Structures are given as structure tokens and as C-alpha cells.
Amino acid sequence: MNRILILLITIFPGVVFADELDTGDTAWILVSTALVLFMTLPGLALFYSGLVRVKNVLSVLMQCFAIACLVSILWMVFAYGLAFGDGGSVNQIVGLGNLMISDVGMDSMSGTIPEIVFFMFQMTFAIITPALIIGGFAERMKFSSVLLFSALWLTLVYAPVCHWVWGGGWLADKGFMDFAGGSVVHINAGVGAIVAALVLGNRRGFPDKPMAPHNMALTVAGASMLWVGWFGFNAGSALASGSGAGMAMAVTHISAAAGSLAWMTCEWVRSGKPTVLGIVTGMVAGLGTITPASGYVGPLGGLLIGISAGVVCYFATQYIKRGLKIDDSLDVFPVHGVGGALGCLLTAVFYSNSYGGLQSADEAYSISSQFGVQAIGVVATIVWCAVITFVILKLVDMMVGLRVEEDEEIEGLDIVLHNERGYNI
């Protein structure tokens, strides 16, 4: 059976999908694909580049751009097959086949959309996930190491977990619920980032030397693009242009707004002043946390998940930076990792129709049982990503070295690695 049909049936149980083209669905997924790519280029690129120091702004832009190019080629050559191909005897773990997307022709379908459109939509998810990890090692990793790490990480971490959840793997068989990437994207990226931060070590001077964002205007512009692009991320994951996409869009927006206000309030109470950095980071936390639940919960669930995201991710960030003194430079783990895990677990609760979720009235459902399945998925993703990411980093270090020299880090990666400056003033 086509692996994509299995994905669709998992997301929408009880619905029969015919291999007939629906131009409305196809148009929506084409738009969603563009929106998700817009999240990385330029959304994430601007968001991250504004947060680093002025001497490293171009290095972050370069990394985001290059990862988008690299992952696009690898996704076509083999990674799509690893994620969504039929794995034969190893299908519970990873897919096989579809090299050079040889089986994706003009007439091949994924439900009601052409498979080539599904291929492109999923490519944009594969692009943004390793790009998110940049925030964990920003301002100190060699560019060659970034490229090599991203290629290996896509192959050995992202593609297998994607197959487990969306490609008919073992978590899909258990009934794990992850509508748009709480585990596949956010837990993976968050864990990958903090492992990278630990292996590379803190930036020179952290935490004693102030390392304030150099341009908050860029960060706010990027954050605004992320918010808009996330509608493609979550509502697009319905893979159709119906009411399911509409509800996913609504709860995504509600959660982003609630996360922003919750983070801002925590910061305001604790420090006496609300900051722009706080409110936009709370937005990202709200968006990341609603992602796995967006196709399963109603507006009440979106509101409560967003509030939870703002509060929990705020305190997680304070603990990681000030308590443990780990230099996850742009807070990828406490925002995306913690948020993704929280969202996966809360999906089990707010899917229930007793909490306004989208559970069918005649569907037998146990919150406690589903919570256990969600916990298994969260733990499995964390363990797999942590172990394999650590091995990849050590391998890359042996091959080309991970970190720039101390004097190069002091001078800044823009000049040292790219012979350019972000601002000629």
C-alpha cells in the first residue's frame, strides 16, 4: 500500500482517500509549501541573524541559505525515500527506495494531490529542521562542519524519525499523534541543538560577557514571517483545503497569541519590564507547542496550550541559560525541544471532546492510554536524536573539526569564513 495513503489514513481515520486529483487541495498545498519555505528563507534567517552579534550576522544568513540548498538536493536524491519509501523488512524503522524520486511521476498521487506536490511540501519541513539547530551552535562552528553535520543529521536523525511518525513506521502503528511536527521537527531540532551546544562548548565569554542581539528589528521582521508561514506548516499538514485546515489555522493563531502574552507576562512580573525579544520568543514557543496538536484540538485547546507554552518555555529558558549555564545560543532547546514535547503530551489531553477537542463522538478514547503512547514517542525521539547527534558531531570533529579557532571567533565568522561584513558603515 502506498506509504502516503497510510499517512493520510493515520491523520484522518475513517476517511476514504481516492487517487483522484482535487485542484482545490492541490492549490492549497502548493501555497502551504511556499509558506513553509518562507519560514526558513527569509523568516528564520532574519529571526536568527538579528539575535547574534554584528560580527556574525552574515554567517547565520549563509548557514540558513546553504542548508536550504543542500537539503533540497539530498531530499531528492535519497532522503525522501528514507522518510516515505516502503522499507520492506525494515519498514518499522526507515524507508527505502525512491532514489532520485524515480517512482514519483506525472501520474503518481498522494491522496487527492500529486505526489510531487507532497514531495515538495515535505521537503520544506526537512529544510527548516536542521536550520533550526543553527541556534544551538551559532557564532562558533565552522561552515564546512555545518554542511557536513546537516547532511548526516538529515540522513540519520530526521529521515528515520519522520518515517516512524508519518511514513508508516512503528510510532504510527502505535497511534502516536503528531499532526505537523512536534516530534519530527521541534523535539528533534531542540535536542540536536542542545547536544551541539554541549559538545562545542560555550561561546567565548559566556555567561559573564553580555551578548545582546545586534538588531531586534531584523528579529521582529523574521518572527512576523514565521508567524505567517506557520499557517502553511500546520494548516497545510491537513493535506486538504477543508474544515480541518481551517481549524488547524485557527488554533495555531490562538496559541501563538497566547504564548506571546504568557511569556511577556512572566518576564514583566519577574524583571519589571516586558521586552520585544520576550514577546516574539513567546510567539515561537506558542507556535512550536501547538504544532503536534493543531489538527486534533479546538480553540480552547489552542488557548490553553499557548498559555502553557509561554510559561513553561520561559522558565525552561531561564533554567538552561542561568541555572545550567549551557550556551544554547538562541534558545532552541527550551523553546522548540521543550515546547514540542509539551505539545505532544498535551495533544492526548485536548484531543478529547470533553475538552473541546476534535475526537469523534462515537470514537472510544482514553486520555491516559494515549498519553502513554505520546510519552513513548517523545522519549524515543529524544533518545534517538541525542545519541545519534552526539555520534555525528564527534565524527564531524574527527573529519574536519567543529569549532573555529579562538582568535577567529573573537574576530567574527563573517570576515573569517566569508570575507564579508553585514554592515559597511
N, C-alpha and C positions, 0 to 999 in steps of 0.2 A: 504493500500500500504506500502511496506517495507520502513521504515524511511530512510534507507541508500540510496535507489534509489532516494528518494526525495532530499537528499543532493546532489547526483551526478547530477540530473537534474537541480538543482539550480545553481551549478557551471558551468555546460555545457549545457545551454538551447539549445534546438533544436536537441540534440544528443540522439539517442535511445540506451539504455543500455540493453543488453540481459544478462540473467543469465547464461552465458557460460564462463567457465574458460579460461582465457588468461594467459599462462605461463610467457610471457614477462612482462605483467603488474604485475603479482604476484611476480615475481623475483625482480622487481624494488621496490615494496612496502616493501618487506622483507628487502632489503638493506636500504631503507629510514628509516624503523623502527629502525634498528641498528644505523644509523647515528643520529637520534634524541635522542636515549638513550645515545649515545656517547656525546651529547651536555651537558647532566647533569653529567654523570659519564664517563669520568673524566673532561669534558670541564668546566662546570660551577663550579664544586667543586674546581678545581685548580685556576680558574679565581678569585673566591671569596676568597679562602684561602690565596692567595698571597697579597690580598688587606688589610687584617686585621693585627693586631699586633701579634707578635710572640707568645704571651701567649694564643692566641685564634685560632690558625691555625687548630688544630685538631677538635675543636668544630664545625667549618664550614664544614669540610670534613665529620664529623659524621652526621650532620644535613642533608646534601645532600644525603648521602648514606641511612640513615634511612627513609627519605621521599620517596625515590625511592622504597624501600621495602614496606612501609606502603601503599602508593597509589596503587601499583600494586595489593595488596590483596583487597583493598576496591573497586578498579575498577572492579575486577572480581565479587565480592560479590554483589554489588548493583549500583555502580556509573555509570557503562556503561549503565545500564538500565535507570537511571535518565537522562543521556545525549542523548541517541539514541533510547530508547524504545518508544513504542506507548503509549502516555499519556492518551488516552481516552478523557474524558471530560475536563481534564486539560492539553491537549497536547500543547496548545499555551505557557504554562509556563514550564512544566517539563515532562519528560518521565516516564513511569512506566514499570515494568516487567523486563524480562531478569535477574532475580535473579540468581546468580551463573552461569551466561551466559548459562542458561538451554536451551535456544532456539537457541544457536549457535552450530550447529552440523557439522559433516564432509561434509555434502552436502549443507549447507546454504551458500548463495552467497551475496556479496555486489558488484553489477555490474559485473565486469569481474574478481574479486578476491574473494577468500574465505572470509567469514565474520570474521573468526577467525584471519585472517591477518589484516583486518580493525580494529578489536578489539585491537590487539597489537599495531598497528600504532597509534591509538588514545590514547592508554594508555600512550605512551611516551610523548604526549602533556600534559596529566593530571599530569604526574610526574614533568615536568620541571616548570610548572606554580607556584605551591606553593613553589618549590625550589627557584625560583627567589625572592620570598618575603623575604627569609633569609637575603638578603642585607639590608632590612629596619630595622631589629632589631638585626643585628649582634653584638656580643660581650656583650650581656646583658640579653638575655632571657633564662629561664630555659629550659633544654632539654625536660622535661616532658610536658611543656607548648607548645613547638614547635610541638610535636607529636599530642597533643590534638587539638591545633589550626589548624594544617594542615588537620586533618581528618574532622573536622567540616567545614572548609573552602572549601575543595573539594566538600563536600556534598551540602552545602547551597549557595555557590557562583559559583564555577567553573562549576559544572554539569548543573545548570539551565541556565547560560549564554551560555554554549556550546549547549544546546538544543534549545535556542532561535535562534541561528545563523545557526547551522549545523544539528540540529535534527528535523527540520520541525516546529519550534516554530514561534512566532509572528514576529520576525525580519526577518526570512527567508521569511515569507509571504509578508512582505513589500518590499522585494527585496534588503535588506541590503547586501552589498558586503564586504565579509571578507574572502579572499582566504585561508589564512593559520594561522590566529590567532591574528590579530591586536587588536581586542576587547576581544576575548575569552582568549587569553594568556597575551598579553602585557598590555593592559589597566587594566585588572583585577589584574595582578601582581603588576603594578605600584601603583595603588590606594590602594591595600591591604598593600603594603609596607609603604606608607606614613602614612596611618591610624595607622599602628602598631608603626611607629616611634613616632607619636604624642601621642599615648596612653601610651607607655612605657617611653617616655621622652628621652632626650639626654644622650649619654654616659657621664660618669664622666669626667669632664674637657673640654668637647666640648662647644664652639668652640675655647677656649683660648689655650688649650694644643694641641700641634702637635700630629696627629695620622696618620703618614705616613704609606703606605703599607710596610710590612716587607720583601717581596720578590717579586720584579717585574718580575723576571724570571719565577716564577710559574704563574703569571698573564698572561704574554705573551704566555706561553705554553697553558694555558687554553683558552685564546682568539683565538688562532690559531685553536684549536679544535672546538670551537664554530663556527668559520667561515666555516670550512669544514662540520660540522654536519648540519649547516643551509641549505645546499643543500637538505638534506633529509626532513627538516622541510617544505621548500617552494616548491621545485620541486616534492617532494613526495605527496604533497597535490593535485596534479593533478590526483592522483589515477590511473594513467596510464603511460606507458613509451613512450609517443608520443611527438609531437612537443610542446604541451602545457607545459610539464615538462621541455623541453629544454629551452623554453623562460623564464619560471619561474626561472630556474637556472641562466641564463644569466643576467637577471635584478637584481637578488639577489646579484650576484658577483659585478656588476657595482655599485649598491647602497652602498655596504659595502666599496668599494674602495673610492667612492666619499665622503661618510660620514667620513671616516678616514682623508682624506686630508682636508676637510672643517673644522673639529674640530681642527686639528693640526694648520691650518692657523689662526683660531680665537685665539687660545692660543698663537701662535707665535707673532701675532700682539699686543695682549694685555699685555703679560708678558715678551716678548722678547726672550723666549726660547720654542721650541717645546719639549714636553715630550713623553716618551713611554706610560705612562698612558693615555695621551690625545689621541694619535693616536689609541690605542686599544679600548678606550671608544667610540670614533667616529665610529669605525667599528661596534660595537654593536648597536649604535644608527642607523646607516645606515641599518643594518640587521633588526632590530625591526620595523623600519618605512616602509620598503618595504614589509614586511610580508603580510599585508592585500591586497596589490595591486599586488603582484607578479604574479598572474595568469591573470591579466587584463591589464597590461601596457607593452609597448615596451621599447627598450633600452633608448630612450630619457626620458621617464617617470622614468626609474630606475635611470638615471643620476641626474635628477632634484630633485627627491625625496631624493636621497642620500645626495646631497648638502644641501637641506633644513633641513634634519635630523641633519647633523653635526652642522649647525649654530644654529638652534632653540634649540636643546637639550643641546648644550654647554651653551647658555645663561640661559636656564631653570635651569641647574645645579648650575650656579653661583648664581642665584636668590634664589634658595631653601637653599643652604648652607650658603651663605654670607649675603643675604638680609633678609630672614625669619629666618635664623639660626635654621633650622629644621635638625636634625641629621638622615636623611635617609642615613645610614652609607655608603652604596656602590652605591648610586645614582640610585636606582631602578625606582623611580617615574619620575625624569626628563629624563631618558634615555628610559625606557620601556613605562611608562604611557603616557608621552608627545609624544614620538615617535609613539606609537601605535595609539593615537588619530589623530596625524598629518597624518599618513599614511592612516587611514580610510577616512579622509576628502579628501586627495589628490587623492585617488582612483577614486572618482567621476569625477575629472578633467581629469586625464591622461588615463582613460579608453576610452575616446572619440578618434575616429580615426583621428580627426583633430589635436590631439597632439601625434600621433603615437601609440595610444592605440589599443587594440585588439577588439574593438567594430566592430561587423559585418557591412558591407557596407549597407545592407538592413534593419538594425535594427534602429527603431526610438529611439532616445536617447536625453535626456535633462540633461545637466550638473547641472543646478540649481535644478531641481527636484530630481536628485539622490543625490546631495549634502545635500538636506534637509533630505532625508532618512538616509544618513550616519551620519548626526548630531544627529538625533534621537537615532540611535544605540549607538553612543559614549556617549551621555548624560545618556541614560538608563543604560548602563554598569557602568558608573562612580557612579551614584546614588545608584544602587543596591549593588555594591561592597562596597562602602563606608559605607553604613548603616549597612549591614549585617556583614561586617568585624568588625565594632565597637562593635556590639552586641556580636559577638563571642569572641572578646578579653575581654570584660567585664565579660562574662560568665566564660571563662577560668581563669581569675583572681580570681573570687569568688571560683572556684573549687580547683585550685592547686597553684594559684599565678603566675604572669607573669615574674617578674624580680628577678634576683639573688640579694643577699644582697650586700651592698656597699663594704665590705671587700672582698667578693668573686669576685666581678667584678674587683677590684684592683689586686687581685692575678692572675686572668685569669681563663677562663672557662675550659681550657684543664685539669688543675690539679683538680680544684674544682668539676667539673662534671664528668670527665672521668678518673682521676687519671693517666694521661699520659702527656708526653710532645712531641711536634712536633720535637724538635731537642735535642739530648743528647750530647751537646758539652759544 
